[in-house]
Amino acid sequence: MDHFLYRNGVLHAEDVPVPEIAAAVGTPFYLYSTATLTRHFRLFDEGLGEMPHLVCYAMKANSNQAVLKLLGDLGAGIDVVSGGEYARAKAAGIPGEKIVFSGVGKTREEMRQALEGGVRQINLESEPEMRALSEVAAAMGVTVPVTVRVNPDVDAKTHEKIATGKKENKFGIPISRASEVYAEAARLPGLEVVGIDVHIGSQLTELQPFRDAYSLVASLTKQLRAEGHEIRRLDLGGGLGIPYERSNTAPPLPVEYCGVIREVLGDLGCEVEIEPGRLIAGNAGILVSKVIWVKHGDDRDFLILDSAMNDLIRPSMYSSYHEIVPVMEPEPGVEHRPYDIVGPVCESGDTFAKDRPMPPLSEGELVAFRSAGAYGAVMSSEYNSRPLVPEVLVKGDDFAVIRARPTFDDIISRDIVPEWL
């Protein structure tokens, strides 16, 4: 469910007509719903019930500080994967004790940053990283809670570029080597082993891969406890998918996912951390764009929009589907025709959809890309010297720009021309 619905033939974001925002902000722009973000966070928080838990929003999905503050005020923790994300979370008011630091390539500088600013735990991904963190922590005279990310070699049945739990992926240590790695971690100064970390991928549309991975984690928990480790926290990652294509079978609901967690891990007495990102933010956002031209080719017609692959790269990178709808609701029974929907960037890859049935559209009309709240703005760039698009947050009948569109001067002024040129 989201809060982008037609009312009297006009797409609204909560109680605000989308054309009203377009007139004030200009297109293209990202638009997020406070009500949807709130609802999706609470689905996870309430789904885990009385089980000790912390829902740590994976901010790589959408890292705008307004979004982080909103979720932080609801009680969310934050999962970060870089020093920049850590700094952004702190700037949004998230306390260190609610920040989990993940990521396969943490530098010593990022480790020091987290230890100085405070961190709930650091999820270790390799033995070299583990030894480096020990050196940094010992030199600072502190002890840091850690988990070790294990790779369970479970097929998440998702796109190969967002699968993270197979042995050929770069993430974690082989689960078969967990005993020796945990034994070394327990010996190293500055580290306090508190739990296990696992994450098998993103946009999962079946529960069985989660069940398989979490069953392995349950067995590993008992094994490590028998070997003398105090395993009291399980970081289960995120990855639950969202319905990008509404005509398809919907992915499992958060309550069903949380049911698997309670069933498989509920008797271990561990605090559970989950790290949803896409499901919290994905359907909470749309990208609003305008038709520049309708172009008629020999064998196809094109809708050329003012948004491009640099604004929303998922279709180019992953061949991902986004539902694209007119902001003005078509009349019932209106005839649709196929279009290639493209942007203005000088790349053939700047294509959002091919042969997509759409109602008749004309120059200047608005369209909305649904399910664009996750991995949209955060993956955007200024390719072709196109300014990053604004981000707007709606709450009820009010809206605010939460990231402004830079001017051309803003972009160009960041370049530095050496004196000797």
N, C-alpha and C positions, 0 to 999 in steps of 0.2 A: 504494500500500500504506500502511496505517496500523496502529497497535497498539491499536485498540479492537475487541475481538472477544468473542463469547460463549464462555463456559466454563461447562459444567454449567448452562446455561440462564440465566446472569447475564452482563450486559455488563461486561467488564473494561477498564480502562485499564492497559496492560502487565500487571502481575501484581496489580493492586489492583481488587477489586470496586467498581463505581461506587456501589452503595448504601452501602457503608462510608464513602465520602467524603461522600455526601449526608447521612448521619447526623451526621457530624462538622462539616460546614460549613453545612448548610442549603441550600435551593434558592431561586432558580436560581443556577448557578455555571458559569463556564468552566473547562474541564479540558484541559490540554495534556500531550502525551507527549514526554518527552525523546528517546526512541528514534526517534520519527518525525521530529522536528526535525533530529536528527543525520543520519539516513538521507537526508533530502531535501537537506540542504546538501551532503552528500558526493556525491550524484548529479551535481550541477552541477560541483563541484570536480574530481571524477574524470573527468567527461565532457569537460572541456576538455583533459585530458591534459597533455602537455608544452608546450602553447602557453602562453606567458607570460600570466598572468591573475590577476585578483582577483575573487572572488565577493563582491559588496557587497550584503548583505541589505537590502531596502527596508523599513525599520522602520515605515513607515506602516501596514503590514499587521498588525503586532502589536508594540507598543513596550514591553512589560513588561521591566523591567531584568533579570529572571532569564533571559528568552529572549535578550536581547541578550548577556548574559555567556556563556551557553551557546554561542551561535554565535561570539562573539568568541574564546572559548577554542579553538574548532575551527579558527580561522584566518580567519574571515570579516571583510571590511570591512563598513562600514555606509553606506547611502545615506540621508541626512536631507533634509527639505524645510522645516524651520522652525528657529528658534532654540531652541524648546522641545525638539525632537527632538535637536538638537545637544547641548544640555545633558544630556538623558537618556542619550544614547550615551556621553558623557564620564563621567557618573556610574556607568555600568555598566562602566567601565574600558577603553573602546575608545580607543586612541591616535589623536591627530589625523591622523597620516599614513595612517590607514585609514578616514577619514571623507570621503565625497564629498558635497558640498552641492549639492542640486538644488532646483528649485522656481521658479515663474514670477514670484514677487513678493517676492524677498529685499529686506529693508530695509537701510539703511546700518548700523543698529544690529546686525543679524544678520551683516552682512559683517565688522564689527569684532570681533564675538564669535568668529567662525571664525578670523580672522587672529590674534587674541590667543591662542586656545586651540590652534591648529594645525589644518591641513586638508590632505587629500591633493590636492584640486582643487575648484574651484567651476565648476559647469556654468552658463554664461551663457545666458539665454533671450531677451534683447533688447538693442538698442543702448543705450537709456537705462540699463539695468542695468549694461552693460559699462562705460560712462563713469563711472557712480557708483562701481563697484568700483575703477576706476583712481584716482579721487580719494581714496577711503578708503585704499587701499594706499599710494599715494604720500605721503599725509599721515602715515602710520604708518612710512614708510621701509622697507617690505617689498615683496617681489615674490611674487605668488601664481600658482600654476599654474592655467590655465583651459582649458576646452573651450567650444565654442559649440554649443548644441543646434540642429540643423537639422531642419526640418519637411519630410519627403520627400513629403508628399501621397500617402501610401499608405493604402488602406483596410484597417484591421485586421480587419474583419468581426466586430466585437464590439458590445456594447451601446453606444448613442450616448453615454451618460454616462461611459464609461470609454475611449472612443477619443481618442487624443491626437496622431495623426500625419497628420490631414487638414488642408488649408489653412484650413478654417473653424474649426479648434481654436485655442485661445489659446497653444499651446506652441511655443517655438522660433522661429527665423527661416526664411523660405522658403529652401529649398536653392538656388534660383536666384540668391539674393543672397549666397551664402556667400563668394564671392571678395572682394567689397567689404567685408563685415563683418570677415573675417579680416585684411584689409589694415589696417583701422582698429585692430583689436585689437593687431596687431603694433607699431603706432606708439605706442600709449598707454603711459604710464609705469606701473609697478607690476604689469603683467600679463605672464605668460609663457605663450604659446600652446603647449599640449602635445598637443592632440588634438581629436577630434570626438565629439559626443554626439548620440544619437538614441534616441527611445522612442516607439513608435507606439500603445500602448494596453495594456489589461489583459484577462485572461481570453481570450487568443487560443487558438483550438482548431485552427488550421491553420498549417503552416509556411511556406506560400507568401508571406504578407505579410512575415514576417521576411526571407525570401530576397530579396524585392523591395527592401525598405528597406536591407538590408546590401549589396546590389549597388550601390545608389546611393552608399552610404558608401564602398565600395571605389573607385569612380570618383572621388569627391570627394577622397579621400585622395591619389590620384595627381595630381589637378589641383592641389591646394594645395601638395603637395611641389614640383611644377614651378614654382609661383609663389614658392617660397622659404621655405615654412613647414616647420618640423620637426614633422611629425605622427607621434608615437610611441605614442599611446594612443587607443584607441577605446572609448568608453562606449556600450554597446549597449542599455541599459535592461533591462527585464524583460518581463513580460506573459504568459508561458506559462500556459495555463489548467489548471484541475484538474477532475476528474470529479465535479461536484456531484450529477448524476443518474446513478446507476451503471448504469441500464438503457440509457443512450445510448452511442454510440461514444466511447471514451476519447480525450482529447486526446493529442497527441504526447508522447513521453517526453522527459525532459531529455537523454538521450543522443542522441536524434534532433535536438533543438534545437541541442545543442553540435556535432553533426556539420555542420549548416548553417553555423555560425560558422566552423568549421575549413575547410570547403570554399570558402566565399566570401571569407574574410578571412585565411586562414592564410598566404598568400604575401606579405603586406604587411610582415611583421616588426614588427608592433605588439603592444604589451601590450593585452589585452582586459579590460574590466570588464563584468560583467553584474550586474543588480540585481533578482534574483528576490525576491518577497515572498510573494505568494499561494501559490505552489507549495511554498515551504518551510514556511509556517505553516498554510495552509488546512486540509489533512487531518490536521494534527497536533493539532487541537483539536475539542472538542465543547461544546455548551451543554446542560447538564442541567437539566431543568425538571420540575415536578410538576403533575399534573392537579388543578385546584381543583374544577371541576364538570364533569359531563357534562349538557349541556342539550339537550332535545328540542324542536325548532321544528316549524312546520307542514310545511315542505318540506325541512328539513335538520336534522342534529344537529351540535352544537358540542362540541368539546373546549376548555374554557377552562383555560389554563395559568397558572402564576404567573410566567412570563417574558413579556415584552411587546416592542413595537416599540422602546422605549427601550433595551432590552438587546441586541436584534439587529434592526437597521433595514434590512438588505439586502432582505428580501422586500417591505417597504413602499416603499423607495426605488427599487429596480431590478426589482421583480417577480421576485426571484431565488428559485430552487428550493433548498431544503435537504431532504435525506432526514431524516425524523423516525421514530425507531424506539423501541419499548418497551425499557426497560432490562432487564426480565425477558423472555426470549425466548419468543415465542408457541409453542404446541404445533404440530407439523407439521400442515398441512391445515386449520388453524383458519380460519373464515370471516371475511373482512374486510368492512367496510362503510365508506361514505364519511362523512367528517366535515369540517366547516370547523374548522381549528385556529387558535385566536385567543388573544390576551392580554387582560388586564384593563384596559388603558388606554382612556379614553373617546374613542376614535377608531375609526371604521369601518375605517380603514387599518391598525389593529392586528390584522392578519390574516397568519398565516404560510403558510397553505395553504387552498385551497378544494377540496371534494369529494375529499379525500385518502383513499384506501383505508387503513384501519387495523384491526388486530385489536381485539376488545373491550377497552376500558380503563375503569377505575373511579376514583373520587375517591381521591387520594393516591398513585396509581401514578406512576412516573418514566418520562420519555421523554428521548431525547437527539437533539439536532440535530447531524447529522454535518457535517463540512467547515466548522466555525465558528471555526477558529483564526485566520483572517485577516479583517480588517475587521468583527470582531464587537465585542470589548471596546473597541477603539480608537474606534469610532464610537458608543458607547453614551452615554447622557445620564441626567439625573435628572428627566426629564419626569414630571409628576404627583407630584413629590417622592418618586420611587421611588429608593432607594439603588442606586448602582452595584454590580453583582454581584461576588462574589469571583472571583479567578483562582487556579487550583490547578495545580501542576506535579507530574507523576508521573515517578519514575525507578525502574524495577523494581518492587519491592514496597513502596516508600516514596512518600509524597506530602507536599507542603507548600503552604500558602496563600502565594501570592506577591503578592496584593493583597487586603486584607481588606474586608469589607463595612462601609461607614460606618454609624453609627447615625443615627437621626433628629436627635439633638442635634448630631452632626457637621455635618449638612447645614444645619440651621437656624442654627447659630452663625456661619456664614459671612456671613449677612446683617447689615447695619449699619443700625440705625434712627436717623435724625438726632435730635439733642437737641430740635430745634424741633417735632417731631411729638408 
